[in-house]
Amino acid sequence: MPPPRTLPRLDTSASLDPRPRLAAFGSFALIGVSLIACSPRGGGPPTTSAVFPQPVPVVRVAEGELVDGLGNPLLLRGIAFGNRVWQDDPLPDEHHGEIDFQRVADLGMNSVRFYLGYQTFEDDLKPGEYKPEGFAWLDQNVAWARAHDVYVVLNMHVPPGGYQSLGEGRALWSDVAAQKRFIDLWRAIAARYRGDPVIAGYDLLNEPAPPEDRAQWKDLAERTITAIRAVDPEHAIFVERVNAVGGDWREDRDRNLLLVGDPNVVYEFHFYKPLHFTHQGAPWIEFIAKEQRYPDPGQVGVEWFHLTREAGTETSPKLPVGDSNWTFYQGMPYRVEDPRLVVGNVVLVAGDNFGKAYFDDLIVEELDLEGRVAREILRVDLAKKAGWFFWTKDGSGARTEEPAGHDDDGSLAVAGTRSQATVAADVLRFPVRAGAVYRASGWMKGEQIPDGATCQIRLDFSSSAVPVHPLDRAYLAQELDAYVAFGEAHRVPLYLGEFGTIRESFEKDRGGERWVADMLDLLAERRVSFAYHDYHEEWFGLFFGEGMLPSPHNANDQLMAVLADRLARPAPEPSAAEAETADAAPEPVAPAPGAAERGANEAAPSAAAPAISSAAPAGSSMAPPVTPTR
């Protein structure tokens, strides 16, 4: 994995605690603000270009580093204020108050990523007519942040044209008027806060998801930056990676990060890996699993887009034509002889099936060379349906959850497919080794299965473009370092704008606090700025409770404890030892020879790009992830 970022040891009073900084240069910034044209707080901000008599001391990028107004390297360690953007609340007074900025500072944090929805500032029926009450609310929050020495990163979470994170909001990309509103709003915000040392920067758009290509986001970002620079040449601007393109969630070699022309830019990514752990039970992701644990030595830690299907047990038995009762079908054994094969997965196949195929009670085994069972790898009761992803080449058919199964109260079924179709679960992937023999078996029944249909329980075997770890800290480090490598290669600062794990992950010793602790340690070792998601909301919040302000009575105490513990420590000096973080973990499985040269884009198809690559014959067993936040 790439080496950690190497920065000189910093005076923690200059790099971690904003109090001395803001007091030291705040007066100079206010002088700078007074010299430019600006309307009084509470009114609509000016949108005309300003004349800048002198640079103002604000957070910016200098020589590839994020620095404060005095030029000292700055490490942002913060949390997100979600501000009820998912509820379209234009003035979310019940989300937080002034005391919450103090609580952020008391935790050892120095910044807040502050979510904005355009409805706070303008109505769709009156585009471009800015609401005084919206800007007054934002002014109040900036004043609270200033009073408690906390930086604010302003993030446009819901832009004109629509919320992006679930692959929606396409009007932003097709509607010229929506793009103009987006750019004009940012220009207005930047004109208002030019020279304000509390503002750490302008985070242009949360999780952009252009429908056609990454160039759409680059173009819109560049035009927005140009508009901002006309009124604010000094503040840092945050540009996020592309979250998805046209519903395709795979990541390219640069993990969908892209460079823009302005040198005063911080490059942002989000991190919720593995998704089945951090989002377990999330109702807005159809195929997400439940009751996951971290660390889990029994699970494979590798992202789906790194895997290329190479072989499978297509000769395993299939359902007969017509109707059939529940029957146990023993799979065809497969001996791994190709050293490239490092990951196995059980797959339910129901291709070209106008009828209905039922599946239940799966068993995956490793056999000895005489065909005897050496060990049981998986036993899966399909009455537990969470975590399974349905894919078809042409989009036809559906997966259903049935109220009855083989000898129990549930099973999975697939019906109405007109092309290749599979159902698979990321959480059931397992490591395989050369020379071993594997078999997948289980129960099936059929209704009106047509001639030519392929309905079977299949094992798939894949190569990987990266080393395959167990689900542990080494896996997190490898994935994090893939983003850090972009910053290293281009000598630009990075910002982890969102990372976090869902409320359920802290229950029943599932390991939410262990995941957060490992992430905070890894970020500190690499000196990456970050914001934890989220301060106050029902699913990910440090504080829970709708319709009420945060209080210690509705806090996630486990999360509070690990944040307080880790953030009380100064960021450590990186060392060569970090390059060997995997030493304490089980040895990863090496990637297949030539896998890196093939590239990550030879992954299995996503739901929005269903064509099967030549490297993945006979269907896919790899599910594309859905973006985590709502």
MIFI-318950 format. One line per 10 residues: their letters; for each residue x, y, z of C-alpha. Coordinates in nm, 4 decimals. Example, Ala and Ser with C-alpha at 12.3 -4.5 7.8 and 13.67 -1.06 7.14 Angstrom:
REM residues 2
as	1.2300 -0.4500 0.7800 | 1.3670 -0.1060 0.7140
//
This chain:
REM residues 630
mppprtlprl	0.0000 0.0000 0.0000 | 0.1187 0.3594 -0.0524 | 0.3261 0.5134 0.2264 | 0.1532 0.7495 0.4682 | 0.1594 1.1225 0.4145 | 0.4762 1.2739 0.5544 | 0.4515 1.6153 0.7140 | 0.6921 1.7774 0.9591 | 0.6007 1.7649 1.3242 | 0.3716 2.0568 1.3943
dtsasldprp	0.3102 2.2681 1.6987 | -0.0264 2.1337 1.8090 | -0.1361 2.4784 1.9178 | -0.1002 2.5851 1.5567 | -0.2270 2.2763 1.3775 | -0.5057 2.1365 1.5907 | -0.6532 2.4065 1.8130 | -0.8123 2.7015 1.6294 | -0.8392 2.9246 1.9361 | -0.4985 3.0997 1.9139
rlaafgsfal	-0.5277 3.1293 1.5360 | -0.8695 3.2856 1.5207 | -0.7877 3.5352 1.7936 | -0.4544 3.6224 1.6360 | -0.5674 3.7097 1.2873 | -0.9384 3.7681 1.3244 | -0.8949 4.1436 1.3535 | -0.6932 4.1577 1.0323 | -0.9624 3.9593 0.8523 | -1.2321 4.1974 0.9725
igvsliacsp	-1.0315 4.4900 0.8375 | -1.0156 4.3133 0.5028 | -1.3895 4.2491 0.5054 | -1.4637 4.6142 0.5770 | -1.2733 4.7185 0.2667 | -1.4958 4.5312 0.0226 | -1.8518 4.6021 -0.0780 | -2.0855 4.3955 0.1386 | -2.4450 4.4405 0.2457 | -2.5387 4.4327 0.6156
rgggppttsa	-2.5854 4.0917 0.7753 | -2.9414 3.9695 0.7440 | -2.9981 4.1096 0.3958 | -2.9287 3.9649 0.0545 | -2.5539 3.9504 -0.0198 | -2.3976 4.1324 -0.3135 | -2.3167 3.9354 -0.6251 | -2.1015 4.1887 -0.8092 | -1.7257 4.1582 -0.8337 | -1.5264 4.3260 -0.5568
vfpqpvpvvr	-1.1970 4.5106 -0.5614 | -0.9474 4.3396 -0.3318 | -0.6995 4.5831 -0.1775 | -0.4935 4.3160 -0.0047 | -0.4961 3.9415 0.0700 | -0.6950 3.8430 0.3754 | -0.5734 3.5844 0.6301 | -0.8128 3.2927 0.5893 | -0.7855 2.9157 0.5571 | -0.6373 2.8335 0.2186
vaegelvdgl	-0.4103 2.5939 0.0315 | -0.0433 2.6846 0.0099 | 0.2255 2.4638 -0.1472 | -0.0018 2.1610 -0.1448 | -0.1090 2.1958 0.2194 | -0.4145 2.3305 0.3940 | -0.2987 2.6210 0.6108 | -0.4604 2.8643 0.8506 | -0.4611 3.2432 0.8217 | -0.1106 3.2634 0.9657
gnplllrgia	0.0251 3.0103 0.7166 | 0.0543 2.7228 0.9674 | -0.0386 2.3738 0.8444 | -0.3970 2.3038 0.9487 | -0.5531 1.9660 1.0258 | -0.9316 1.9817 1.0432 | -1.0778 1.7361 1.2943 | -1.4517 1.7759 1.3056 | -1.8067 1.6517 1.2776 | -2.0996 1.7196 1.0458
fgnrvwqddp	-2.4014 1.9277 1.1344 | -2.6643 1.7653 0.9123 | -2.9165 2.0455 0.9723 | -3.2146 1.8265 0.8804 | -3.1419 1.8600 0.5096 | -3.3154 1.5257 0.4442 | -3.6349 1.6721 0.5898 | -3.6021 1.9835 0.3680 | -3.6146 2.1983 0.6801 | -3.5078 2.5493 0.5680
lpdehhgeid	-3.4454 2.6772 0.9231 | -3.3584 2.3724 1.1379 | -3.3738 2.5343 1.4795 | -3.4254 2.1948 1.6468 | -3.1034 2.0515 1.5114 | -2.8564 2.2379 1.7341 | -2.7937 2.5526 1.9339 | -2.4917 2.7527 2.0433 | -2.4027 2.5006 2.3150 | -2.3426 2.2380 2.0478
fqrvadlgmn	-2.0483 2.4324 1.9066 | -1.9064 2.4309 2.2570 | -1.9632 2.0551 2.2809 | -1.7755 2.0097 1.9530 | -1.4804 2.2066 2.0914 | -1.4920 2.0200 2.4228 | -1.4563 1.6894 2.2345 | -1.1245 1.8092 2.0954 | -1.2636 1.8956 1.7528 | -1.1878 2.2189 1.5725
svrfylgyqt	-1.4378 2.2227 1.2868 | -1.7902 2.1530 1.1663 | -1.8906 2.0470 0.8161 | -2.2099 2.2476 0.7895 | -2.4772 2.1031 0.5583 | -2.6835 2.3481 0.3534 | -2.9982 2.3061 0.1469 | -3.0761 2.5659 -0.1159 | -3.4301 2.6040 0.0276 | -3.2741 2.7888 0.3187
feddlkpgey	-3.1818 3.0703 0.0819 | -3.4343 3.0696 -0.2017 | -3.7677 2.9206 -0.3083 | -3.8289 2.7423 -0.6374 | -4.1098 2.9867 -0.7126 | -3.8718 3.2810 -0.6592 | -3.5323 3.1666 -0.7902 | -3.2494 3.4067 -0.7191 | -3.4522 3.6040 -0.4655 | -3.2585 3.5322 -0.1485
kpegfawldq	-3.4306 3.5058 0.1864 | -3.2985 3.7403 0.4562 | -3.3992 3.4899 0.7260 | -3.1887 3.2158 0.5640 | -2.8719 3.4216 0.5608 | -2.9473 3.5529 0.9090 | -2.9657 3.1928 1.0335 | -2.6314 3.1116 0.8708 | -2.4800 3.4305 1.0123 | -2.5939 3.3266 1.3591
nvawarahdv	-2.4241 2.9882 1.3245 | -2.1016 3.1439 1.2007 | -2.1114 3.3778 1.5021 | -2.1604 3.0806 1.7375 | -1.8690 2.9001 1.5728 | -1.6542 3.2100 1.6140 | -1.7468 3.2397 1.9823 | -1.6275 2.8820 2.0430 | -1.3249 2.8863 1.8098 | -1.4604 2.6310 1.5655
yvvlnmhvpp	-1.4019 2.6418 1.1900 | -1.6969 2.5951 0.9525 | -1.6832 2.4152 0.6171 | -1.9949 2.5218 0.4257 | -2.1273 2.2237 0.2285 | -2.4040 2.2427 -0.0339 | -2.5790 1.9182 0.0495 | -2.9017 1.9854 -0.1417 | -2.8460 2.2031 -0.4505 | -3.0985 2.3528 -0.6902
ggyqslgegr	-3.1728 2.0658 -0.9254 | -3.1883 1.7983 -0.6591 | -3.0172 1.5945 -0.3916 | -2.7351 1.3862 -0.5418 | -2.6390 1.1111 -0.3015 | -2.8750 0.8362 -0.4179 | -2.7984 0.9001 -0.7844 | -3.0892 1.1387 -0.8211 | -3.1054 1.5147 -0.8809 | -3.0434 1.4899 -1.2539
alwsdvaaqk	-3.1955 1.8320 -1.3161 | -2.8727 1.9861 -1.1881 | -2.6939 1.8352 -1.4871 | -2.9542 1.8971 -1.7566 | -3.1254 2.2215 -1.6549 | -2.9235 2.5320 -1.7394 | -3.1397 2.7393 -1.5056 | -3.0654 2.5027 -1.2125 | -2.6928 2.5279 -1.2806 | -2.7122 2.9072 -1.2900
rfidlwraia	-2.8982 2.9099 -0.9577 | -2.6337 2.6793 -0.8097 | -2.3457 2.8989 -0.9264 | -2.5184 3.2239 -0.8301 | -2.5964 3.0955 -0.4807 | -2.2337 3.0032 -0.4216 | -2.1255 3.3435 -0.5490 | -2.3637 3.5084 -0.3037 | -2.2387 3.2976 -0.0117 | -1.8735 3.3629 -0.0994
aryrgdpvia	-1.9312 3.7371 -0.1312 | -2.0870 3.7396 0.2130 | -1.8077 3.5491 0.3895 | -1.5042 3.6748 0.2012 | -1.2330 3.7395 0.4572 | -1.4070 3.5604 0.7451 | -1.1440 3.3487 0.9255 | -1.4082 3.1186 1.0759 | -1.4989 2.9832 0.7325 | -1.2582 2.7019 0.6471
gydllnepap	-1.3857 2.6792 0.2917 | -1.6654 2.6224 0.0464 | -1.7580 2.2562 -0.0138 | -1.9280 2.2912 -0.3509 | -2.1517 1.9848 -0.3828 | -2.2183 1.6762 -0.1746 | -2.1538 1.3462 -0.3552 | -2.1997 1.4631 -0.7160 | -2.3581 1.2006 -0.9412 | -2.3540 1.3192 -1.3031
pedraqwkdl	-2.5575 1.1033 -1.5420 | -2.3129 1.0899 -1.8337 | -1.9473 1.1268 -1.7336 | -1.7088 1.2762 -1.4800 | -1.6434 1.5707 -1.7090 | -1.9890 1.7051 -1.6274 | -1.8877 1.7574 -1.2657 | -1.5471 1.8998 -1.3604 | -1.7151 2.1550 -1.5887 | -1.9741 2.2623 -1.3287
aertitaira	-1.7106 2.2788 -1.0536 | -1.4767 2.4919 -1.2668 | -1.7560 2.7371 -1.3544 | -1.8600 2.7601 -0.9905 | -1.5018 2.8201 -0.8771 | -1.4667 3.0988 -1.1343 | -1.7787 3.2673 -0.9964 | -1.6558 3.2344 -0.6379 | -1.3130 3.3728 -0.7235 | -1.4770 3.6845 -0.8661
vdpehaifve	-1.5837 3.7756 -0.5115 | -1.3529 3.5729 -0.2869 | -1.0022 3.4964 -0.4153 | -0.8660 3.3682 -0.0838 | -1.0779 3.0967 0.0821 | -1.0111 2.7288 0.0143 | -1.2641 2.5477 -0.2028 | -1.3477 2.1809 -0.1458 | -1.4141 1.9651 -0.4536 | -1.5524 1.6174 -0.3956
rvnavggdwr	-1.4886 1.3041 -0.5937 | -1.7574 1.1864 -0.8315 | -1.9876 0.9581 -0.6345 | -2.1368 0.7737 -0.9318 | -2.1870 0.8165 -1.3053 | -2.5299 0.7301 -1.4404 | -2.5958 0.4916 -1.1527 | -2.2611 0.3140 -1.1929 | -2.0931 0.3163 -0.8498 | -1.7574 0.1631 -0.9349
edrdrnlllv	-1.4374 0.3572 -0.8696 | -1.1592 0.4217 -1.1187 | -0.7846 0.4206 -1.0528 | -0.8073 0.7655 -0.8896 | -1.1140 0.6580 -0.6888 | -1.3180 0.9082 -0.8946 | -1.1186 1.2056 -0.7668 | -1.0451 1.4624 -1.0367 | -0.8267 1.7718 -1.0524 | -0.9489 2.1236 -1.1274
gdpnvvyefh	-0.7439 2.4211 -1.2392 | -0.7573 2.6329 -0.9240 | -0.4568 2.5635 -0.6953 | -0.6457 2.6720 -0.3803 | -0.8540 2.3532 -0.3652 | -0.8922 2.0712 -0.1137 | -0.9950 1.7356 -0.2614 | -1.2665 1.5507 -0.0755 | -1.3776 1.1891 -0.0449 | -1.6190 0.9977 0.1797
fykplhfthq	-1.5628 0.6604 0.3445 | -1.8247 0.4111 0.4654 | -1.6451 0.0821 0.4087 | -1.7486 -0.1889 0.4314 | -2.0963 -0.0650 0.3453 | -2.2702 -0.3739 0.4871 | -2.1204 -0.2947 0.8264 | -2.1537 0.0839 0.8374 | -2.5082 0.0756 0.6952 | -2.6380 -0.2513 0.8374
gapwiefiak	-3.0152 -0.2394 0.8538 | -3.0429 0.0936 0.6678 | -3.3909 0.0901 0.5117 | -3.2959 0.3137 0.2186 | -3.0574 0.0499 0.0730 | -3.2557 -0.2481 -0.0495 | -2.9818 -0.5108 -0.0488 | -2.7981 -0.4114 0.2692 | -2.7149 -0.6785 0.5266 | -2.7961 -0.6853 0.8974
eqrypdpgqv	-2.6180 -0.7896 1.2162 | -2.2646 -0.7423 1.0836 | -1.9555 -0.7313 1.3048 | -1.6186 -0.5559 1.2999 | -1.3607 -0.6893 1.2880 | -1.4744 -1.0142 1.1311 | -1.1933 -1.2561 1.0386 | -1.4454 -1.4765 0.8605 | -1.5344 -1.2120 0.6029 | -1.3348 -1.1035 0.3015
gvewfhltre	-1.2355 -0.7381 0.2978 | -1.2295 -0.6375 -0.0687 | -1.4426 -0.3992 -0.2719 | -1.6558 -0.5506 -0.5469 | -1.4997 -0.3380 -0.8243 | -1.1578 -0.4944 -0.7553 | -1.2888 -0.8424 -0.8365 | -1.3055 -1.0135 -1.1746 | -1.5014 -1.3357 -1.2063 | -1.2811 -1.6020 -1.3683
agtetspklp	-1.4627 -1.9331 -1.3182 | -1.7723 -2.0950 -1.1724 | -1.9587 -2.4226 -1.1258 | -2.1896 -2.3928 -1.4251 | -2.2165 -2.7738 -1.4281 | -2.3950 -2.7844 -1.0910 | -2.7462 -2.9336 -1.1093 | -3.0360 -2.7216 -1.2370 | -3.4069 -2.7154 -1.1689 | -3.6072 -2.9358 -1.4066
vgdsnwtfyq	-3.8621 -2.7959 -1.6517 | -4.2110 -2.7427 -1.5106 | -4.3111 -2.7712 -1.1444 | -4.1048 -2.9416 -0.8757 | -4.1126 -2.9752 -0.4969 | -3.8398 -2.8783 -0.2522 | -3.5352 -3.0928 -0.3325 | -3.1795 -3.0905 -0.2037 | -2.9317 -3.0347 -0.4891 | -2.5702 -3.1203 -0.4164
gmpyrvedpr	-2.3365 -2.8914 -0.6093 | -2.0558 -2.9916 -0.8381 | -1.7154 -2.9800 -0.6605 | -1.4604 -2.7372 -0.8000 | -1.0865 -2.7663 -0.7450 | -0.8981 -2.4346 -0.7519 | -0.5931 -2.4796 -0.9705 | -0.5568 -2.1278 -1.1090 | -0.3481 -1.9248 -0.8562 | -0.5292 -1.6067 -0.9623
lvvgnvvlva	-0.8478 -1.7265 -0.7921 | -0.8534 -1.5790 -0.4416 | -1.2219 -1.5152 -0.3590 | -1.5265 -1.7420 -0.3748 | -1.8952 -1.6577 -0.3528 | -2.2193 -1.8544 -0.3633 | -2.4599 -1.7330 -0.6315 | -2.8268 -1.8073 -0.6974 | -2.8851 -1.8287 -1.0724 | -3.2262 -1.7878 -1.2370
gdnfgkayfd	-3.1611 -1.6899 -1.5967 | -3.4169 -1.6953 -1.8820 | -3.6770 -1.7991 -1.6310 | -4.0370 -1.6951 -1.7031 | -4.1410 -1.9166 -1.4151 | -4.0429 -1.8947 -1.0495 | -3.7370 -2.0507 -0.8861 | -3.7147 -2.0823 -0.5053 | -3.3915 -2.1140 -0.3020 | -3.3277 -2.1972 0.0635
dliveeldle	-3.0802 -2.3455 0.3162 | -2.7463 -2.3133 0.1374 | -2.4263 -2.4922 0.2399 | -2.0742 -2.4106 0.1194 | -1.8092 -2.6709 0.2022 | -1.4431 -2.7388 0.1515 | -1.3708 -3.1007 0.0541 | -1.0577 -3.3100 0.0803 | -0.9101 -3.4728 -0.2278 | -1.1174 -3.7871 -0.1644
grvareilrv	-1.4403 -3.5844 -0.1736 | -1.5048 -3.5919 0.2031 | -1.6142 -3.2742 0.3824 | -1.3079 -3.1150 0.5416 | -1.4933 -2.8140 0.6838 | -1.8140 -2.6191 0.6490 | -1.7518 -2.2648 0.5300 | -2.1067 -2.1249 0.5256 | -2.4553 -2.2331 0.6195 | -2.7199 -1.9821 0.5088
dlakkagwff	-3.0900 -1.9901 0.5930 | -3.2607 -1.7773 0.3312 | -3.5380 -1.6911 0.5724 | -3.2856 -1.4135 0.6525 | -3.3111 -1.2139 0.3324 | -3.1079 -0.9018 0.4043 | -2.7841 -0.8560 0.2135 | -2.8802 -1.0171 -0.1178 | -2.8454 -0.8194 -0.4404 | -3.0476 -0.9057 -0.7535
wtkdgsgart	-2.8932 -0.8443 -1.0956 | -3.0179 -0.9067 -1.4481 | -2.8461 -0.8302 -1.7745 | -3.1506 -0.6609 -1.9273 | -3.3273 -0.5422 -1.6130 | -3.6084 -0.7959 -1.6375 | -3.7495 -1.0064 -1.3555 | -3.7585 -0.9623 -0.9825 | -3.6379 -1.1158 -0.6596 | -3.9107 -1.1840 -0.4063
eepaghdddg	-3.9078 -1.2735 -0.0397 | -4.1359 -1.5706 0.0151 | -4.3285 -1.6413 0.3383 | -4.2491 -2.0141 0.3266 | -3.9346 -2.2113 0.2570 | -3.7849 -2.5522 0.2961 | -3.8889 -2.6610 0.6445 | -3.9112 -2.3003 0.7729 | -4.0892 -1.9690 0.7240 | -3.8925 -1.8026 0.4452
slavagtrsq	-3.7020 -1.8353 0.1191 | -3.5871 -1.6305 -0.1771 | -3.7401 -1.6606 -0.5233 | -3.6626 -1.5175 -0.8660 | -3.9202 -1.4915 -1.1439 | -3.9839 -1.3330 -1.4833 | -3.6284 -1.3045 -1.6147 | -3.5568 -1.2833 -1.9875 | -3.1762 -1.2828 -1.9672 | -2.8932 -1.3842 -1.7369
atvaadvlrf	-2.9918 -1.3218 -1.3754 | -2.8233 -1.3778 -1.0408 | -2.8702 -1.3100 -0.6708 | -2.5567 -1.2793 -0.4560 | -2.4449 -1.1431 -0.1197 | -2.1197 -0.9540 -0.0639 | -2.1053 -1.0661 0.2988 | -2.0817 -1.4314 0.1946 | -1.7563 -1.3979 0.0025 | -1.4802 -1.6207 0.1391
pvragavyra	-1.1076 -1.6640 0.0679 | -1.0015 -1.9599 -0.1432 | -0.6631 -2.1238 -0.1849 | -0.4979 -2.3052 -0.4686 | -0.5348 -2.6822 -0.4523 | -0.8503 -2.6778 -0.2361 | -1.1867 -2.8192 -0.3443 | -1.5147 -2.6322 -0.2833 | -1.8822 -2.7154 -0.3239 | -2.2093 -2.5202 -0.2852
sgwmkgeqip	-2.5353 -2.7078 -0.2302 | -2.8856 -2.6265 -0.1159 | -3.2594 -2.6637 -0.1567 | -3.4572 -2.5522 -0.4625 | -3.8077 -2.5862 -0.6032 | -3.9642 -2.4613 -0.9253 | -4.2934 -2.3368 -1.0648 | -4.3486 -2.3361 -1.4424 | -3.9762 -2.3390 -1.5168 | -3.9470 -2.3077 -1.8980
dgatcqirld	-3.7261 -2.5121 -2.1237 | -3.3904 -2.3368 -2.1602 | -3.3948 -2.1721 -1.8177 | -3.0863 -2.1942 -1.5951 | -3.1829 -2.2148 -1.2285 | -2.9060 -2.3428 -1.0030 | -2.6871 -2.2821 -0.6973 | -2.3459 -2.1861 -0.8294 | -2.0027 -2.1082 -0.6862 | -1.8115 -1.8225 -0.8490
fsssavpvhp	-1.4352 -1.7722 -0.8201 | -1.2681 -1.4344 -0.8765 | -0.9279 -1.2764 -0.9066 | -0.8560 -0.9470 -0.7329 | -0.6693 -0.6360 -0.8424 | -0.5592 -0.5726 -0.4815 | -0.4527 -0.7883 -0.1866 | -0.7491 -0.9484 -0.0096 | -0.7627 -0.8993 0.3674 | -0.9984 -1.0202 0.6344
ldraylaqel	-1.2475 -0.7543 0.7395 | -1.0198 -0.5674 0.9780 | -0.7960 -0.2636 1.0243 | -0.5597 -0.3735 0.7468 | -0.8511 -0.3704 0.5035 | -0.9526 -0.0201 0.6159 | -0.5930 0.0986 0.5809 | -0.5637 -0.0396 0.2296 | -0.8853 0.1266 0.1159 | -0.8018 0.4572 0.2855
dayvafgeah	-0.4537 0.4607 0.1362 | -0.6006 0.4335 -0.2128 | -0.7498 0.7810 -0.1621 | -0.4426 0.9139 0.0170 | -0.2361 0.8055 -0.2841 | -0.4196 1.0613 -0.4987 | -0.3104 1.3400 -0.2674 | 0.0454 1.2094 -0.2652 | 0.0621 1.1778 -0.6425 | -0.0709 1.5271 -0.7123
rvplylgefg	0.0625 1.7045 -0.4015 | -0.2820 1.8283 -0.3001 | -0.4548 1.8270 0.0407 | -0.7332 1.5791 0.1125 | -1.0432 1.6007 0.3309 | -1.2485 1.3036 0.4449 | -1.5758 1.4928 0.4434 | -1.7866 1.2042 0.5727 | -1.7201 0.8804 0.7545 | -1.9297 0.7070 1.0157
tiresfekdr	-2.1238 0.3986 1.1081 | -2.4889 0.3386 1.1805 | -2.6538 0.3211 1.5216 | -2.7164 -0.0555 1.4958 | -2.3442 -0.1205 1.4616 | -2.2932 -0.0088 1.8224 | -2.5470 -0.2608 1.9550 | -2.4847 -0.6174 2.0782 | -2.1063 -0.5797 2.0616 | -2.1089 -0.5522 1.6817
ggerwvadml	-1.8043 -0.3259 1.6917 | -1.9133 0.0233 1.5867 | -1.6827 0.1788 1.8433 | -1.3945 -0.0432 1.7239 | -1.4488 0.0671 1.3638 | -1.4530 0.4356 1.4632 | -1.1401 0.3958 1.6774 | -0.9502 0.2276 1.3935 | -1.0599 0.4949 1.1466 | -0.9559 0.7788 1.3757
dllaerrvsf	-0.6174 0.6160 1.4356 | -0.5589 0.5646 1.0631 | -0.6575 0.9225 0.9829 | -0.4311 1.0580 1.2543 | -0.1369 0.8519 1.1328 | -0.1882 0.9819 0.7784 | -0.2701 1.3368 0.8920 | -0.5907 1.3529 0.6885 | -0.8484 1.6180 0.7801 | -1.1950 1.4784 0.8478
ayhdyheewf	-1.5545 1.5302 0.9579 | -1.7469 1.2520 1.1293 | -2.1029 1.1992 1.0040 | -2.3206 1.3011 1.1904 | -2.3744 1.5163 1.4990 | -2.7533 1.4899 1.5406 | -2.9804 1.2532 1.3482 | -3.1537 0.9209 1.4056 | -2.9338 0.6797 1.2093 | -2.5752 0.8003 1.2439
glffgegmlp	-2.5971 1.0696 1.5074 | -2.3728 1.1339 1.8029 | -2.7062 1.2570 1.9403 | -3.0427 1.0998 1.8526 | -3.3938 1.2356 1.8833 | -3.6206 1.4047 1.6294 | -3.7989 1.7214 1.7291 | -3.5640 1.8047 2.0153 | -3.2274 1.9666 2.0647 | -2.9287 1.7433 2.1468
sphnandqlm	-2.8788 1.6573 2.5102 | -2.6598 1.4139 2.7072 | -2.9713 1.2054 2.7661 | -2.9983 1.1070 2.3984 | -2.6312 1.0610 2.3148 | -2.4618 0.7585 2.1635 | -2.2417 0.7034 2.4675 | -2.0099 0.4514 2.2983 | -1.9421 0.6873 2.0105 | -1.8992 0.9781 2.2496
avladrlarp	-1.6413 0.7830 2.4487 | -1.4276 0.6812 2.1515 | -1.4351 1.0321 2.0023 | -1.3358 1.1851 2.3346 | -1.0566 0.9309 2.3816 | -0.9043 0.9545 2.0338 | -0.9451 1.3294 1.9853 | -0.7857 1.4065 2.3191 | -0.4611 1.2795 2.1689 | -0.2478 1.5006 1.9433
apepsaaeae	-0.2033 1.3805 1.5886 | 0.1094 1.1632 1.5827 | 0.4134 1.2137 1.3689 | 0.3917 0.9682 1.0766 | 0.6647 0.7089 1.0635 | 0.7910 0.4343 0.8383 | 0.6295 0.1817 1.0706 | 0.2856 0.2758 0.9400 | 0.3758 0.1198 0.6081 | 0.3764 -0.2124 0.7914
tadaapepva	0.0292 -0.1878 0.9508 | -0.0708 -0.5162 0.7963 | 0.1952 -0.7074 0.9883 | -0.0279 -0.7497 1.2921 | -0.3130 -0.8820 1.0776 | -0.3477 -1.2154 0.8974 | -0.1589 -1.2281 0.5721 | -0.3657 -1.0912 0.2840 | -0.4247 -1.2958 -0.0270 | -0.2075 -1.1585 -0.3057
papgaaerga	-0.3781 -1.0160 -0.6139 | -0.3787 -1.2233 -0.9250 | -0.0768 -1.1834 -1.1543 | -0.1531 -0.9078 -1.4022 | -0.4615 -0.7938 -1.2104 | -0.3249 -0.4463 -1.1473 | -0.2492 -0.4048 -1.5176 | -0.6051 -0.5017 -1.6076 | -0.7364 -0.2288 -1.3766 | -1.0325 -0.1962 -1.1471
neaapsaaap	-1.2696 -0.1132 -1.4310 | -1.2883 -0.4781 -1.5336 | -1.5324 -0.5388 -1.2517 | -1.8741 -0.6934 -1.2828 | -2.1547 -0.4813 -1.4268 | -2.3687 -0.2533 -1.2198 | -2.7438 -0.2357 -1.2344 | -2.7212 0.0698 -1.4588 | -2.4553 -0.0825 -1.6854 | -2.5747 -0.4396 -1.7254
aissaapags	-2.3578 -0.5627 -2.0098 | -2.1296 -0.8432 -1.8954 | -1.7596 -0.7988 -1.9564 | -1.5615 -1.0703 -2.1265 | -1.3776 -1.1248 -1.7989 | -1.6975 -1.2180 -1.6177 | -1.8685 -1.4947 -1.8160 | -2.2027 -1.6451 -1.7199 | -2.3250 -1.3640 -1.4975 | -2.2020 -1.1586 -1.2093
smappvtptr	-2.1801 -1.2346 -0.8400 | -2.0648 -0.8885 -0.7394 | -2.3141 -0.6256 -0.6288 | -2.2530 -0.2563 -0.6920 | -2.2801 -0.0569 -0.3711 | -2.5273 0.2224 -0.3164 | -2.4046 0.5522 -0.1784 | -2.4367 0.5574 0.1974 | -2.5888 0.8851 0.3013 | -2.9434 0.9788 0.2269
//
